[in-house]
Amino acid sequence: MFLETEMMSNSIHRLLRMTFRIIRSAAAIAIVAVLLVALNITLGAIINGKSLIGRTAVSEGIVSAVYDSGNFDAGLRLQGDPNRYYINRGLQHRFTIEELRQTLLGKKARLYYVDQFIILDPHGRQRHINQIRLGKELVFTELKEPEP
């Protein structure tokens, strides 16, 4: 009887140690994941239209939609392009949807955007516009030194 009780006690002790190891490992993994997300968001910050880790890329096409995408952002779509472009806080300080529609809708525009990897948008479908040109006319920029 004493031997059986001791064996049960040892088994319970081993089971508890294993459980605590698993919990510590899961906690460590969770902490690392949170730190990676925080690092990605911090390095992905956009300051003066430029990303700390990204670069400015360009898409060109016919503007097929101009809409309010929430949070005072102005959204744009290009014909045949699955991506969504937005002017951050564009409706709060700069434009109205109607002004943007009159200026851009149906016209060939060159959209300069921040090309970077963000964990929350792994396919890069949401693109922060930092400059818009219609031909040589600069319609919008948030860059200190506009792209040509």
PyRosetta script that sets phi, psi and omega in degrees:
from pyrosetta import init, pose_from_sequence

init()
pose = pose_from_sequence("MFLETEMMSNSIHRLLRMTFRIIRSAAAIAIVAVLLVALNITLGAIINGKSLIGRTAVSEGIVSAVYDSGNFDAGLRLQGDPNRYYINRGLQHRFTIEELRQTLLGKKARLYYVDQFIILDPHGRQRHINQIRLGKELVFTELKEPEP")
pose.set_psi(1, -45.1)
pose.set_omega(1, 178.9)
pose.set_phi(2, -61.5)
pose.set_psi(2, -40.7)
pose.set_omega(2, -179.2)
pose.set_phi(3, -64.7)
pose.set_psi(3, -41.8)
pose.set_omega(3, 178.9)
pose.set_phi(4, -65.3)
pose.set_psi(4, -40.3)
pose.set_omega(4, 179.3)
pose.set_phi(5, -65.7)
pose.set_psi(5, -40.6)
pose.set_omega(5, 179.0)
pose.set_phi(6, -66.8)
pose.set_psi(6, -39.6)
pose.set_omega(6, 178.6)
pose.set_phi(7, -65.1)
pose.set_psi(7, -40.6)
pose.set_omega(7, 177.1)
pose.set_phi(8, -64.1)
pose.set_psi(8, -41.0)
pose.set_omega(8, 179.3)
pose.set_phi(9, -63.5)
pose.set_psi(9, -42.7)
pose.set_omega(9, 177.7)
pose.set_phi(10, -64.3)
pose.set_psi(10, -40.5)
pose.set_omega(10, 179.3)
pose.set_phi(11, -64.0)
pose.set_psi(11, -43.5)
pose.set_omega(11, 178.2)
pose.set_phi(12, -64.0)
pose.set_psi(12, -41.1)
pose.set_omega(12, 179.1)
pose.set_phi(13, -62.1)
pose.set_psi(13, -44.4)
pose.set_omega(13, 178.5)
pose.set_phi(14, -63.8)
pose.set_psi(14, -41.6)
pose.set_omega(14, 179.3)
pose.set_phi(15, -63.0)
pose.set_psi(15, -42.1)
pose.set_omega(15, 177.8)
pose.set_phi(16, -64.6)
pose.set_psi(16, -42.6)
pose.set_omega(16, 177.9)
pose.set_phi(17, -61.4)
pose.set_psi(17, -43.8)
pose.set_omega(17, 178.9)
pose.set_phi(18, -62.4)
pose.set_psi(18, -42.7)
pose.set_omega(18, 179.0)
pose.set_phi(19, -61.0)
pose.set_psi(19, -44.7)
pose.set_omega(19, 179.1)
pose.set_phi(20, -65.1)
pose.set_psi(20, -35.6)
pose.set_omega(20, 176.3)
pose.set_phi(21, -63.5)
pose.set_psi(21, -43.2)
pose.set_omega(21, 179.8)
pose.set_phi(22, -64.0)
pose.set_psi(22, -43.2)
pose.set_omega(22, 179.2)
pose.set_phi(23, -63.1)
pose.set_psi(23, -43.2)
pose.set_omega(23, 178.3)
pose.set_phi(24, -63.2)
pose.set_psi(24, -41.3)
pose.set_omega(24, 179.1)
pose.set_phi(25, -64.0)
pose.set_psi(25, -44.1)
pose.set_omega(25, 179.6)
pose.set_phi(26, -64.0)
pose.set_psi(26, -40.0)
pose.set_omega(26, 178.2)
pose.set_phi(27, -64.3)
pose.set_psi(27, -40.9)
pose.set_omega(27, 179.2)
pose.set_phi(28, -64.5)
pose.set_psi(28, -42.1)
pose.set_omega(28, 178.7)
pose.set_phi(29, -63.7)
pose.set_psi(29, -43.2)
pose.set_omega(29, 179.2)
pose.set_phi(30, -62.2)
pose.set_psi(30, -41.9)
pose.set_omega(30, 180.0)
pose.set_phi(31, -64.4)
pose.set_psi(31, -43.9)
pose.set_omega(31, 179.1)
pose.set_phi(32, -63.1)
pose.set_psi(32, -42.3)
pose.set_omega(32, 179.6)
pose.set_phi(33, -62.3)
pose.set_psi(33, -44.6)
pose.set_omega(33, 179.1)
pose.set_phi(34, -62.5)
pose.set_psi(34, -42.1)
pose.set_omega(34, 178.9)
pose.set_phi(35, -64.5)
pose.set_psi(35, -39.4)
pose.set_omega(35, 178.2)
pose.set_phi(36, -64.9)
pose.set_psi(36, -42.7)
pose.set_omega(36, 177.8)
pose.set_phi(37, -63.3)
pose.set_psi(37, -44.8)
pose.set_omega(37, 179.5)
pose.set_phi(38, -61.8)
pose.set_psi(38, -41.5)
pose.set_omega(38, 178.8)
pose.set_phi(39, -63.7)
pose.set_psi(39, -43.0)
pose.set_omega(39, 179.8)
pose.set_phi(40, -63.8)
pose.set_psi(40, -42.2)
pose.set_omega(40, 179.3)
pose.set_phi(41, -67.0)
pose.set_psi(41, -42.0)
pose.set_omega(41, -179.8)
pose.set_phi(42, -65.1)
pose.set_psi(42, -48.4)
pose.set_omega(42, -179.2)
pose.set_phi(43, -71.8)
pose.set_psi(43, -22.4)
pose.set_omega(43, 178.2)
pose.set_phi(44, -82.4)
pose.set_psi(44, 0.9)
pose.set_omega(44, -179.3)
pose.set_phi(45, -59.3)
pose.set_psi(45, 144.2)
pose.set_omega(45, -179.6)
pose.set_phi(46, -110.9)
pose.set_psi(46, 118.3)
pose.set_omega(46, -178.3)
pose.set_phi(47, -120.0)
pose.set_psi(47, 124.5)
pose.set_omega(47, -178.0)
pose.set_phi(48, 53.4)
pose.set_psi(48, 38.6)
pose.set_omega(48, 176.4)
pose.set_phi(49, 80.1)
pose.set_psi(49, -1.9)
pose.set_omega(49, -179.5)
pose.set_phi(50, -116.0)
pose.set_psi(50, 141.1)
pose.set_omega(50, 178.1)
pose.set_phi(51, -87.5)
pose.set_psi(51, 148.0)
pose.set_omega(51, 176.9)
pose.set_phi(52, -69.3)
pose.set_psi(52, -29.7)
pose.set_omega(52, -178.2)
pose.set_phi(53, -120.9)
pose.set_psi(53, -7.0)
pose.set_omega(53, -178.0)
pose.set_phi(54, -99.0)
pose.set_psi(54, -167.5)
pose.set_omega(54, 177.3)
pose.set_phi(55, -141.1)
pose.set_psi(55, 166.1)
pose.set_omega(55, 176.6)
pose.set_phi(56, -87.9)
pose.set_psi(56, 126.7)
pose.set_omega(56, 176.7)
pose.set_phi(57, -118.5)
pose.set_psi(57, 170.6)
pose.set_omega(57, -175.1)
pose.set_phi(58, -130.5)
pose.set_psi(58, 138.0)
pose.set_omega(58, 168.9)
pose.set_phi(59, -125.9)
pose.set_psi(59, 142.0)
pose.set_omega(59, -178.6)
pose.set_phi(60, -129.5)
pose.set_psi(60, 139.1)
pose.set_omega(60, 178.2)
pose.set_phi(61, 173.4)
pose.set_psi(61, -178.7)
pose.set_omega(61, 179.0)
pose.set_phi(62, -81.9)
pose.set_psi(62, 127.7)
pose.set_omega(62, 178.7)
pose.set_phi(63, -73.0)
pose.set_psi(63, 116.9)
pose.set_omega(63, -176.1)
pose.set_phi(64, -102.8)
pose.set_psi(64, -16.4)
pose.set_omega(64, 179.7)
pose.set_phi(65, -153.2)
pose.set_psi(65, 141.8)
pose.set_omega(65, 173.4)
pose.set_phi(66, -132.7)
pose.set_psi(66, 125.7)
pose.set_omega(66, -174.0)
pose.set_phi(67, -151.6)
pose.set_psi(67, 164.4)
pose.set_omega(67, 175.0)
pose.set_phi(68, -83.6)
pose.set_psi(68, 115.8)
pose.set_omega(68, -177.4)
pose.set_phi(69, -99.8)
pose.set_psi(69, 15.2)
pose.set_omega(69, 176.8)
pose.set_phi(70, 91.1)
pose.set_psi(70, 161.2)
pose.set_omega(70, 179.7)
pose.set_phi(71, 53.3)
pose.set_psi(71, 33.5)
pose.set_omega(71, 179.9)
pose.set_phi(72, 65.8)
pose.set_psi(72, 14.6)
pose.set_omega(72, 177.6)
pose.set_phi(73, -87.0)
pose.set_psi(73, 141.6)
pose.set_omega(73, 174.8)
pose.set_phi(74, -98.6)
pose.set_psi(74, 122.7)
pose.set_omega(74, -178.8)
pose.set_phi(75, -97.4)
pose.set_psi(75, 146.5)
pose.set_omega(75, 178.0)
pose.set_phi(76, -134.0)
pose.set_psi(76, 147.8)
pose.set_omega(76, 172.7)
pose.set_phi(77, -128.5)
pose.set_psi(77, 143.7)
pose.set_omega(77, 174.5)
pose.set_phi(78, -104.6)
pose.set_psi(78, 143.8)
pose.set_omega(78, -179.6)
pose.set_phi(79, -57.4)
pose.set_psi(79, 126.7)
pose.set_omega(79, 177.6)
pose.set_phi(80, 76.4)
pose.set_psi(80, 5.6)
pose.set_omega(80, -178.6)
pose.set_phi(81, -111.2)
pose.set_psi(81, 121.7)
pose.set_omega(81, -177.3)
pose.set_phi(82, -75.2)
pose.set_psi(82, -9.4)
pose.set_omega(82, -176.3)
pose.set_phi(83, -78.9)
pose.set_psi(83, 157.4)
pose.set_omega(83, 176.9)
pose.set_phi(84, -113.9)
pose.set_psi(84, 126.1)
pose.set_omega(84, -179.8)
pose.set_phi(85, -107.2)
pose.set_psi(85, 149.0)
pose.set_omega(85, 178.7)
pose.set_phi(86, -146.7)
pose.set_psi(86, 147.5)
pose.set_omega(86, 171.9)
pose.set_phi(87, -97.8)
pose.set_psi(87, 111.7)
pose.set_omega(87, -177.8)
pose.set_phi(88, -60.8)
pose.set_psi(88, 123.0)
pose.set_omega(88, 179.4)
pose.set_phi(89, 56.7)
pose.set_psi(89, 24.6)
pose.set_omega(89, -177.8)
pose.set_phi(90, -62.3)
pose.set_psi(90, -30.1)
pose.set_omega(90, -179.1)
pose.set_phi(91, -86.4)
pose.set_psi(91, -12.9)
pose.set_omega(91, -178.7)
pose.set_phi(92, -83.3)
pose.set_psi(92, -38.5)
pose.set_omega(92, -172.1)
pose.set_phi(93, -120.6)
pose.set_psi(93, -23.2)
pose.set_omega(93, -167.0)
pose.set_phi(94, -116.9)
pose.set_psi(94, -51.3)
pose.set_omega(94, -166.9)
pose.set_phi(95, -128.9)
pose.set_psi(95, 171.0)
pose.set_omega(95, 163.1)
pose.set_phi(96, -114.6)
pose.set_psi(96, 160.2)
pose.set_omega(96, 178.7)
pose.set_phi(97, -59.8)
pose.set_psi(97, -41.0)
pose.set_omega(97, -178.9)
pose.set_phi(98, -62.9)
pose.set_psi(98, -42.2)
pose.set_omega(98, 177.2)
pose.set_phi(99, -60.0)
pose.set_psi(99, -45.3)
pose.set_omega(99, -179.8)
pose.set_phi(100, -64.8)
pose.set_psi(100, -40.3)
pose.set_omega(100, 178.9)
pose.set_phi(101, -62.4)
pose.set_psi(101, -45.5)
pose.set_omega(101, 179.8)
pose.set_phi(102, -63.1)
pose.set_psi(102, -37.0)
pose.set_omega(102, -176.2)
pose.set_phi(103, -79.2)
pose.set_psi(103, -38.5)
pose.set_omega(103, -167.8)
pose.set_phi(104, -111.8)
pose.set_psi(104, -35.0)
pose.set_omega(104, -170.1)
pose.set_phi(105, -57.5)
pose.set_psi(105, 126.7)
pose.set_omega(105, 178.9)
pose.set_phi(106, 80.8)
pose.set_psi(106, 2.0)
pose.set_omega(106, -178.8)
pose.set_phi(107, -107.3)
pose.set_psi(107, 154.2)
pose.set_omega(107, 177.4)
pose.set_phi(108, -79.4)
pose.set_psi(108, 119.3)
pose.set_omega(108, -177.3)
pose.set_phi(109, -123.5)
pose.set_psi(109, 153.2)
pose.set_omega(109, 173.1)
pose.set_phi(110, -109.4)
pose.set_psi(110, 115.6)
pose.set_omega(110, -179.4)
pose.set_phi(111, -103.4)
pose.set_psi(111, 121.0)
pose.set_omega(111, 175.1)
pose.set_phi(112, -96.3)
pose.set_psi(112, 129.2)
pose.set_omega(112, -176.8)
pose.set_phi(113, -138.3)
pose.set_psi(113, 163.9)
pose.set_omega(113, 179.3)
pose.set_phi(114, -82.9)
pose.set_psi(114, 117.5)
pose.set_omega(114, 179.7)
pose.set_phi(115, -100.2)
pose.set_psi(115, 107.9)
pose.set_omega(115, -178.3)
pose.set_phi(116, -154.3)
pose.set_psi(116, 161.4)
pose.set_omega(116, 176.5)
pose.set_phi(117, -92.6)
pose.set_psi(117, 129.2)
pose.set_omega(117, 175.6)
pose.set_phi(118, -128.2)
pose.set_psi(118, 130.4)
pose.set_omega(118, -177.4)
pose.set_phi(119, -55.4)
pose.set_psi(119, -38.4)
pose.set_omega(119, -177.7)
pose.set_phi(120, -73.7)
pose.set_psi(120, -12.8)
pose.set_omega(120, 177.5)
pose.set_phi(121, -138.5)
pose.set_psi(121, 70.3)
pose.set_omega(121, -171.7)
pose.set_phi(122, -62.7)
pose.set_psi(122, -24.2)
pose.set_omega(122, 180.0)
pose.set_phi(123, -92.4)
pose.set_psi(123, -2.4)
pose.set_omega(123, 176.6)
pose.set_phi(124, 65.9)
pose.set_psi(124, 36.3)
pose.set_omega(124, -177.9)
pose.set_phi(125, -81.8)
pose.set_psi(125, -22.9)
pose.set_omega(125, 177.5)
pose.set_phi(126, -97.0)
pose.set_psi(126, 115.7)
pose.set_omega(126, -173.3)
pose.set_phi(127, -120.1)
pose.set_psi(127, 122.5)
pose.set_omega(127, -179.5)
pose.set_phi(128, -78.5)
pose.set_psi(128, 114.1)
pose.set_omega(128, 179.8)
pose.set_phi(129, -78.1)
pose.set_psi(129, 130.5)
pose.set_omega(129, 174.0)
pose.set_phi(130, -113.8)
pose.set_psi(130, -4.5)
pose.set_omega(130, 176.6)
pose.set_phi(131, -165.5)
pose.set_psi(131, 145.4)
pose.set_omega(131, 175.6)
pose.set_phi(132, -132.1)
pose.set_psi(132, 133.0)
pose.set_omega(132, 175.5)
pose.set_phi(133, -127.3)
pose.set_psi(133, 139.3)
pose.set_omega(133, 168.6)
pose.set_phi(134, -111.2)
pose.set_psi(134, 102.4)
pose.set_omega(134, -171.9)
pose.set_phi(135, 63.2)
pose.set_psi(135, -124.5)
pose.set_omega(135, 178.4)
pose.set_phi(136, -92.9)
pose.set_psi(136, -8.4)
pose.set_omega(136, -178.4)
pose.set_phi(137, -76.3)
pose.set_psi(137, 127.2)
pose.set_omega(137, 176.7)
pose.set_phi(138, -86.6)
pose.set_psi(138, 110.6)
pose.set_omega(138, -177.9)
pose.set_phi(139, -87.0)
pose.set_psi(139, -38.6)
pose.set_omega(139, -176.7)
pose.set_phi(140, -154.3)
pose.set_psi(140, 140.7)
pose.set_omega(140, 170.7)
pose.set_phi(141, -152.9)
pose.set_psi(141, 147.1)
pose.set_omega(141, 170.5)
pose.set_phi(142, -120.8)
pose.set_psi(142, 13.2)
pose.set_omega(142, 178.9)
pose.set_phi(143, -90.3)
pose.set_psi(143, 142.5)
pose.set_omega(143, 176.2)
pose.set_phi(144, -68.3)
pose.set_psi(144, -36.2)
pose.set_omega(144, 176.5)
pose.set_phi(145, -120.8)
pose.set_psi(145, 99.6)
pose.set_omega(145, -176.7)
pose.set_phi(146, -58.2)
pose.set_psi(146, 147.1)
pose.set_omega(146, 175.6)
pose.set_phi(147, -72.3)
pose.set_psi(147, 148.9)
pose.set_omega(147, -180.0)
pose.set_phi(148, -72.2)
pose.dump_pdb("model.pdb")
